Amino acid sequence: MADTGIPHFCNDLGVTLIEVGSKEFMCVGAKPPFDHPHIFIDLGGDTEAVCPYCSTLYRYNPALAAGAAKPEECEWHDTPAATAA
């Protein structure tokens, strides 16, 4: 789930490159229910990594805030289901 403090990114847009402002994050593929297993990616000393499931290329961009992405639509924030009143 996205509430763990680790940024989650999705690629519903089908872009080949997502710039991210974090060196550790999760790739979920497309938004649920069409997501793939949520993959933890740690760039470490690298600036790029490819998701082994969806082949999205992630590139670290230090100009972006932690948890931010470019394009912005690739930031995924899990929203809890509405509770019944």
Rosetta blueprint (number, residue, H / E / L):
1 M L
2 A H
3 D H
4 T H
5 G L
6 I L
7 P L
8 H E
9 F E
10 C L
11 N L
12 D L
13 L L
14 G L
15 V L
16 T L
17 L E
18 I E
19 E E
20 V E
21 G L
22 S L
23 K L
24 E E
25 F E
26 M E
27 C E
28 V E
29 G E
30 A L
31 K L
32 P L
33 P L
34 F L
35 D E
36 H E
37 P E
38 H E
39 I E
40 F E
41 I E
42 D E
43 L L
44 G L
45 G L
46 D L
47 T L
48 E E
49 A E
50 V E
51 C L
52 P L
53 Y L
54 C L
55 S L
56 T L
57 L E
58 Y E
59 R E
60 Y E
61 N L
62 P L
63 A L
64 L L
65 A L
66 A L
67 G L
68 A L
69 A E
70 K E
71 P L
72 E H
73 E H
74 C H
75 E E
76 W E
77 H L
78 D L
79 T L
80 P L
81 A L
82 A L
83 T L
84 A L
85 A L
